[in-house]
Amino acid sequence: MSLGFPTKEIAEGKARLLVPKLDIKSGEPIQHLRSEAPVFYNPVMKTNRDTAVLFLSVIESGKDRGLELCEPMCGSGVRGVRFLVELGNTRKVVMGDLNPTAIKLATENATLNNVADRSSLRLLDANLLLSLHAYPGGRFDYVDIDPYGSPTPFLNNGVLSVRNHGYIALTATDMAPLCGVNKRACIRKYGGDSIQSEFCHEVALRLLAGALIKNAAVHETSAEPLFSFYSDHYIRLYARLDKGAKLADQKISEMGFIKYCKKCLYRESSYHNKKEKCPKCDEYYVIAGPLWLGELADRSFMKLMLEALSNKKYLENTKSASLLRMVNNEIGYPVGFYDIDKICSLIGSKSISTSEAIERIKHEGYKVTVTHFGNRSIKTDANIFELSEILTPRR
C-alpha cells in the first residue's frame, strides 16, 4: 500500500512500526509537529502506552476468553498494535480514526506485525464508532480514549460502549483549564472548578475522575478509579465500570471539594463549598471541585500491576515502572501533596534536600513518601502547620 509520504521503521515495546519521517528541529513545539505530520506519532506517550499494556495484562489474566478492545482515535495504530502483539489473550482490537491516512498507516502497521486478522480498522468519528457498539453483544471489555485535549466529549459514548465490569482509560492533555489557568473552560469540560496550587496536577486527576464518575452515574453505572498518574504534561486515568444505581450513588457520595489557603498553604477536603476562611490566617479559601475525594489508585489492583511488570522484563527499567511503584506508595495518604521548596519559602528558610525533609518528618512520627508528581513533592499525614515546625531550621 502506497502511503504517499516518507516513513521510517521504529520499535516500541515488542512492536515494529512505520511512522512518518519528519525533519524534526530541536525544541520544535509538539503542536507544530502535529500539524506538519500526515499522521502524528508521539514518542513521549510511550509511557502512557506502556501503562496500558500493563493494565490490560492484569485484565486478561482474569478472563477465560479473549479481550475485545477499542481505540477510537488510533492515529498510527501504535497502541492497538502493541495490545495485539504484547498481550496473550486479545481476540480483537477495533481501531478508528477520522483521518484516512491514519487508517492506511494503522493497517500497514497491523500487517507488519502479523496481527491484521485480529484488527478492525474503521474510518469513523470517535463518538460515532463508540455509539455503534453501545448495545448488548457489541460492547467492549476496554475502551482507550486518548485524544489531543480533553476526553470529556467522548465520555458518554465511551461509558455506553463498555460492558458491565469492563474498563475505560482516559488521557487529558488540556492542563491549562485543569490547573486553574482557564477556569471557565474547566467548568465547561469537567463540571468543576480548578485552582492554581502546588498540587494542581493532583486536582486535575481528581477533576477528571469526578467527570467520569458523574457521567457514568447518569447511566446508573459506577466508575472505580484503579490507577492514575500525571506525566509529561498530561494526566491518565484507568477505571472499572460496574452497573448499579447504589454503586453509582456510593461513588457520587465520595465527591466533594478541596479548600486551599494560598497564604499559609493549608488545605482540607470538604463535602460542601461554603465560602470559608482559613483557621490560621483568616484568608478566604480558594475552592476546587466538585471532584473525586477518594483514592486515585486501588491497592489490590496496583499489586497485580506490579506483578504484571515483573513478568514483562522489557518494561522493568522504563519510566512506567517507576511510576507504578511511586503511585502505589501514595495510596492511603490525605488529599493533596506538599512542595518542599514552597514550605521552605513560607517559613523563610533555605531549601533542604528531599531526603533530609523526609528524615525529619519520619523522626517526628509521621508517614511520608515522595510522590510521582515531582521529586520535591511529598505526601504525608502531617498538616502544613506541623510541617512548617518540623522543617524550620534548628538553632
C-alpha positions, -999 to 999 in steps of 0.1 A, spaced: 0 0 0 14 34 -10 11 59 18 22 89 -1 48 102 24 82 90 36 83 67 66 108 51 89 106 19 110 109 21 148 104 -3 177 82 4 207 75 -23 232 76 -55 212 60 -40 181 77 -28 149 61 4 135 61 26 104 58 62 114 61 94 93 97 105 87 98 142 98 125 168 97 125 175 135 143 206 147 155 208 183 129 225 206 102 224 180 68 225 197 47 194 196 17 213 183 38 222 152 49 187 146 13 175 150 1 199 123 31 191 99 27 153 101 3 134 79 -3 111 108 10 120 143 32 96 163 41 109 197 71 91 213 66 110 245 34 90 250 53 57 252 49 57 290 12 61 285 10 31 262 33 11 284 9 15 314 -20 5 292 -2 -28 283 5 -34 320 -31 -26 329 -45 -49 303 -21 -77 313 -39 -78 347 -74 -77 330 -66 -105 306 -52 -128 333 -87 -128 349 -106 -136 317 -114 -171 303 -120 -156 268 -102 -132 245 -105 -95 252 -123 -72 228 -107 -37 229 -114 -3 212 -91 26 204 -114 52 188 -86 76 179 -58 54 168 -35 76 147 -7 54 135 -22 24 153 7 20 177 -14 15 208 -38 -11 193 -9 -30 175 10 -31 208 -20 -46 225 -22 -74 199 15 -81 200 22 -78 237 -10 -93 253 -16 -130 251 -54 -131 253 -67 -104 230 -93 -115 204 -99 -83 186 -89 -46 186 -112 -21 169 -93 10 158 -109 41 144 -98 75 131 -113 102 110 -81 106 91 -80 83 60 -42 84 60 -41 73 97 -63 43 88 -39 34 60 -9 36 82 -25 17 111 -35 -10 86 2 -12 74 14 -15 110 -11 -43 118 1 -61 87 38 -55 96 32 -72 130 11 -101 116 -20 -90 136 -42 -78 108 -65 -107 112 -74 -95 147 -76 -58 138 -107 -40 126 -99 -5 111 -128 19 108 -128 53 91 -152 69 116 -156 97 141 -147 85 176 -182 92 191 -199 75 162 -177 45 164 -183 41 201 -221 47 198 -223 19 171 -211 -5 198 -233 7 226 -257 -23 225 -258 -58 242 -233 -80 224 -215 -52 207 -197 -36 237 -160 -38 246 -141 -51 275 -119 -20 274 -121 14 257 -90 36 255 -98 73 249 -66 92 241 -74 125 224 -54 157 220 -71 179 245 -100 168 267 -116 133 267 -149 146 282 -167 150 248 -163 112 244 -173 101 280 -210 95 273 -204 71 244 -173 57 260 -193 46 291 -221 32 270 -198 12 248 -181 -7 277 -195 -40 290 -206 -44 326 -175 -49 347 -155 -35 318 -128 -9 318 -122 26 304 -89 46 301 -88 84 297 -60 108 288 -63 146 292 -37 169 278 -56 202 284 -37 211 315 -43 249 314 -80 245 323 -73 217 347 -47 236 366 -67 268 371 -53 289 342 -86 288 323 -113 282 350 -143 287 328 -131 260 303 -126 236 333 -162 241 345 -175 236 309 -155 205 303 -151 188 337 -181 203 356 -158 216 384 -136 245 394 -99 242 393 -73 261 413 -37 272 408 -17 255 435 15 234 440 -7 203 439 -27 213 408 -19 181 389 -35 160 416 -65 184 415 -66 178 377 -67 140 382 -95 144 407 -115 166 384 -111 140 355 -121 112 378 -151 133 390 -162 140 355 -161 103 346 -179 93 379 -207 118 373 -211 108 336 -213 71 345 -238 77 373 -262 92 347 -264 56 333 -266 40 368 -231 29 365 -202 33 390 -167 42 379 -140 30 402 -105 45 397 -79 18 397 -48 36 386 -40 72 376 -10 94 372 5 127 358 34 127 334 49 148 306 21 174 308 -8 150 306 -30 130 331 -41 95 327 -69 76 345 -80 39 344 -113 29 359 -137 -1 361 -173 4 352 -200 -16 371 -237 -14 366 -259 -5 396 -276 26 409 -265 20 445 -229 16 434 -231 48 414 -246 66 444 -217 54 466 -192 69 442 -211 102 440 -211 103 478 -173 105 477 -173 136 455 -165 169 472 -142 199 473 -107 209 482 -103 242 501 -69 258 499 -53 288 516 -28 304 492 -12 324 521 -3 296 545 -7 266 522 -33 249 545 -58 227 527 -86 204 536 -112 181 520 -149 191 523 -183 179 512 -196 214 508 -183 245 490 -194 271 516 -172 302 514 -150 300 545 -118 315 559 -86 297 568 -85 289 606 -49 302 609 -46 334 588 -82 344 583 -79 345 545 -107 332 523 -101 297 508 -99 291 471 -121 261 463 -116 233 437 -145 210 428 -167 192 428 -142 165 423 -133 129 434 -120 128 470 -114 90 471 -83 71 463 -67 77 429 -54 41 428 -66 8 441 -41 -11 463 -51 -46 453 -51 -37 416 -17 -20 419 -3 -51 434 -14 -71 403 1 -44 380 34 -47 398 33 -85 394 25 -80 357 55 -57 354 78 -84 368 66 -107 340 74 -81 313 112 -77 316 114 -53 287 93 -28 307 112 -32 340 136 -2 336 111 22 320 95 53 333 62 34 336 78 10 361 89 38 384 55 55 380 37 23 392 59 20 423 55 56 433 18 57 427 15 26 448 33 42 476 9 72 476 -22 52 484 -37 59 518 -24 95 522 -46 126 526 -57 146 496 -31 170 482 7 169 483 33 194 495 62 211 477 93 212 499 106 244 483 73 262 488 72 252 525 108 264 530 99 297 513 69 300 536 89 297 567 118 319 553 145 292 553 169 278 528 156 248 508 167 214 522 171 182 503 142 159 498 159 131 518 165 154 548 129 166 548 117 130 547 141 121 575 129 149 597 92 142 591 96 105 599 116 113 630 86 132 643 64 101 638 46 110 607 42 89 575 57 105 543 65 95 508 79 112 477 52 115 450 53 107 413 42 143 407 78 156 412 110 148 432 103 177 455 67 168 462 57 147 492 26 132 507 23 130 544 -2 128 572 13 159 589 -5 191 582 11 223 570 15 238 605 32 206 617 54 206 586 64 242 590 76 235 625 94 203 615 112 220 586 121 252 604 160 252 608 173 241 642 193 266 662 
